[in-house]
Amino acid sequence: MSIKILLLKSNEEIITEVQEIANPDSKLAIGYHLHKPFRLEIVSDDGELVFNREKGYSLSWFPFAPLSKDKDFFLPSEHVITAYDPLDSIVDQYVEAIKEENYEENFKKHEDVIAGAEGEEELDMEQIFKDAEAVLDDDD
């Protein structure tokens, strides 16, 4: 397996250890085996999704399938637009994130948020939609 970023048709970017799965007869790719995938999003320095790239920005890491406890996934090839090598600094961050002790600790934190553990801020979906509409209105 090698570490790649996959750009999906859904416009998501996934960093993962990946192995192409080929049809044994035709040798054409039929899918990909993903191990410990994370969805990457570019966010502004204040933590919001980036709509204006003139602001400073960073990467946000999020589990690929946040409701699953699985570490391995199969992705049909028709869902992938392209696969590319990530920057070395991104590879280093990914390698650190998938070390078993880090991975388990981070997944436990994520699971606590999903389960609504105390101390976590609840998402205000109504406010999130209002903010998104305001951004879209500003673009018009």
C-alpha positions in Angstrom: 0.0 0.0 0.0 1.1 3.6 -0.6 -0.1 6.8 0.9 -2.2 8.9 -1.6 -4.8 11.6 -1.7 -7.8 10.6 -3.7 -10.0 13.2 -5.2 -13.5 11.8 -5.3 -16.4 12.7 -7.5 -18.2 14.1 -4.4 -15.3 16.7 -4.3 -14.0 15.2 -1.1 -10.2 14.7 -0.7 -9.2 11.6 1.2 -5.8 10.7 2.5 -5.2 7.0 3.0 -3.0 4.1 2.6 -4.4 2.7 -0.6 -4.1 -0.3 -2.8 -5.6 -0.5 -6.3 -7.8 -3.6 -6.9 -7.7 -4.8 -10.5 -9.8 -7.2 -12.5 -7.6 -10.3 -12.8 -8.7 -10.8 -16.4 -8.6 -7.3 -17.9 -6.1 -5.8 -15.4 -8.4 -2.7 -15.2 -8.9 -1.0 -11.9 -12.3 -2.0 -10.3 -11.7 -0.3 -7.0 -9.5 0.7 -4.1 -8.7 -0.7 -0.7 -8.5 2.2 1.7 -6.8 1.7 5.1 -7.4 4.3 7.9 -8.7 7.0 5.5 -9.3 10.6 6.6 -11.2 13.4 4.8 -9.2 16.6 4.4 -10.8 20.0 4.3 -9.1 23.4 3.9 -10.3 25.7 6.7 -9.5 29.3 7.5 -7.5 30.2 10.6 -10.7 30.7 12.5 -11.8 27.1 11.8 -14.5 27.9 9.2 -14.5 26.3 5.7 -12.5 28.4 3.3 -14.6 30.4 0.9 -12.0 33.2 0.5 -8.4 31.9 0.0 -6.9 35.3 0.8 -7.3 34.4 4.5 -4.8 32.2 6.1 -5.8 28.5 6.1 -4.9 25.1 7.3 -6.1 21.5 7.0 -8.8 19.9 9.0 -8.7 16.1 9.4 -11.9 14.1 9.8 -12.7 10.4 9.7 -13.7 9.3 6.2 -16.8 7.3 7.4 -17.4 9.0 10.8 -20.1 6.6 11.9 -18.1 3.5 11.2 -15.7 1.7 13.5 -14.0 0.0 10.5 -10.5 0.9 9.5 -10.6 -0.6 6.0 -13.0 0.3 3.2 -13.5 -0.6 -0.5 -14.2 2.2 -2.9 -15.3 1.5 -6.4 -13.0 3.0 -9.0 -15.8 5.1 -10.7 -16.0 7.2 -7.5 -12.4 8.4 -7.9 -11.4 11.3 -10.2 -7.7 11.1 -9.5 -5.1 9.9 -7.0 -1.9 11.9 -6.3 1.0 12.0 -3.9 0.5 14.3 -1.0 3.1 16.9 0.2 5.8 15.4 2.4 4.5 17.3 5.4 1.0 15.9 4.9 2.4 12.4 4.7 4.3 12.9 7.9 1.1 14.1 9.7 -0.8 11.1 8.3 1.8 8.6 9.4 1.7 10.1 12.9 -2.1 10.1 12.9 -2.4 6.4 12.0 0.0 5.1 14.6 -2.1 2.8 16.6 -2.0 4.7 19.9 -2.8 8.0 18.2 -5.4 6.6 16.0 -7.3 4.9 18.8 -7.1 8.0 21.0 -8.4 10.3 18.2 -11.1 7.9 17.3 -12.3 7.7 21.0 -12.5 11.6 21.0 -14.5 11.5 17.8 -16.8 8.8 19.1 -17.4 10.9 22.3 -18.4 13.9 20.1 -20.8 11.8 18.0 -22.2 10.2 21.2 -22.8 13.7 22.6 -20.4 13.4 25.5 -20.5 16.1 28.1 -18.3 19.1 27.7 -18.6 19.1 23.9 -20.2 22.0 22.2 -23.4 21.0 20.4 -23.6 22.1 16.7 -26.2 24.7 16.0 -27.2 23.5 12.5 -29.7 26.4 12.1 -26.9 28.9 12.6 -24.5 27.0 10.3 -27.1 27.2 7.5 -27.7 30.9 8.1 -23.9 31.5 7.9 -23.6 29.5 4.7 -26.6 31.4 3.1 -25.0 34.7 4.1 -21.7 33.7 2.4 -23.6 32.6 -0.7 -25.6 35.9 -0.7 -22.4 37.9 -0.4 -21.0 36.1 -3.5 -24.0 37.2 -5.6 
